[in-house]
Each structure stands twice: as structure tokens, then as C-alpha cells.
Amino acid sequence: MSLVLLSVTAVLWKPLLALSINRDIAIAEGINGRVSDVVFLVLVASLVAFGLKIVGALLIVALILIPPAAARAFARTPEAMAIIAGVIGAASAPLGIEASWITNAPTGPAIVLAAAALFALALAYIPVSAKFTRRTPN
Amino acid sequence: MDDFLWRAMLGAGLLGAAAGPIGCFVLWRRMAYLGESIAHLGLTGVAAGILLGISPLLGVTLLAILAALIMARASEGARGLIPSGTVIGIVGHVGLALGFVLLSMMETVRADLLGYLFGDVLPYQRPKSTSSPR
């Protein structure tokens, strides 16, 4: 199921990205905005439905929001951000389950906390990376 | 480490891998609240799925898709009189409340409410025969 969602996202990457950047230009280029919107909503809905069992109705949104937010710290292109977000999302699951196994905490919240910990690391990385990339003129 | 733990990690890991890229679009389009509302409506989907005798997962999928379409229309339908964020928030929380009410009305079914709200990956991935009685 997750693999299906992932491949649909990959196939629809170009039109969805174009619509997110500039809706008017994307539609002028011949992308069907309405159809893409509906497909995107269906994607989110199926992801929520599938995630409901694993991390729960109240916390699935955290798994949708935290990995991309964390990936933003490292990514320079949209593609990189999506891939890094996927990796962070995938990594937080075993981390959270391992933690919940050790501490006997509920699994879903533990996964979200693991994702949040990765997000905190990403936040800490932003000033570090800024030091290396941005040079202030003397 | 037990076998079911690996399966849980694989299932949840794949979910996280799919959630990452899709979440990027949610972020770029500033639709965080929409996802939240769809998720809240998921609880009504669970209740509807049990009521109709189909699997809760199928109920959630159908209702979440329906909700997404309703909300896409609702924000247009209010004609700017009510902010779309408000419409989305109302729909989502009505779904959450309705789900609770429906689930509590079904006396014959004892749904694991906490499991639907906060997830329950381990029994879900474990084969039914070995699950411990509650």
C-alpha cells in the first residue's frame, strides 16, 4: 500500500510540483489543475487511512509534517527534500518502535517522538550549515 | 528480537517513506490543516466501516477521499464569506465528534478507541492467532 502511494507520487511528481510552485503557469502549460488536485487529495486521504492503524488518527499528521520540515534543513532542491523526507520518515519508524520496545511506551506516539527528535537535530544543523555556506562580506 | 517487531518496523517504515514525499507537497501548498482534518474524519470512517460491516480500513479510505472532495468544494462554496481554514476545521472536528458518537452507540462492538486515536502497530502486524486476549 505504501509502495503504491510512493509510486503514484513519483509518477505525478512533475505536475504536482509545477502546481505547487506556480499554479497559473502550470495550468497554462497544459496541466489539469483540478484533476491533479483531486488526485493529490486522494493520495493524502489514502495515506491517512493507512497510517490510522499504525500511528493513529491524531498523530498521522505529525508523520506527514515533521519529516518534510526536518528535510528542509538539508535540502537544496525539491527532489532532494522529498527523498530526504522519505528517509527521515522511514528512519523514525524503527527508531520509535525500538524505543517503545525498550521503554514499553505506546508505539505510535513513540514513532512521532522519534521523528520530532530527528527534526530537533535538523533544527540544530541549520545554524551549522549556515556558517559554512553563507559568507558575510567583510 | 521477535519476528512481529521486524514486520512492524517494515510496515511503519514504508509508511514513513511514503509520508515524507507526500508531506512535502502538503508543506509547499501550506495545507497542514487539511491533512489534520482528513485524519480526524478518519475516526468517522472507522465507525462507518464497522457499521456497514466492511473493514474499518476500507471505511476510512472511502470517507477520507469523500471528505477531501467535500472540503475542496466547501471552501469554494462559502464564497469567501467564511475562510476556508475555518470550513476545513469545522468539517474535521465534526468528523472526530461524529466518529466518537457513532462508536459509543454501537454497544455490540467494542472498538479499540485508543488504538484508532494513537495507533497500535504491534497487534496489527502480528498474526491473529498469537495476539493476546484483552
Interface residues (C-beta under 8 A of the other chain):
Chain A: S2 L3 L5 L6 T9 A10 L16 L17 S20 I21 D37 V38 F40 L41 V42 L43 V44 A45 S46 L47 V48 A49 F50 G51 L52 K53 I54 V55 G56 A57 L58 L59 I60 V61 L63 I64 L65 I66 P67 P68 A69 A71 R72 P78 M81 A82 I83 I84 A85 G86 V87 I88 G89 A90 A91 S92 A93 P94 G96 I97 E98 W101 P106 T107 G108 P109 I111 A115
Chain B: M1 L5 A8 M9 G11 A12 G13 L14 L15 G16 A17 A18 A19 G20 P21 I22 G23 C24 F25 V26 L27 W28 R29 A32 L34 G35 E36 I38 A39 H40 G42 L43 G45 V46 L57 V60 T61 A64 I65 A67 A68 L69 A72 L96 G115 Y116 L117 F118 G119 D120 V121 L122 Y124
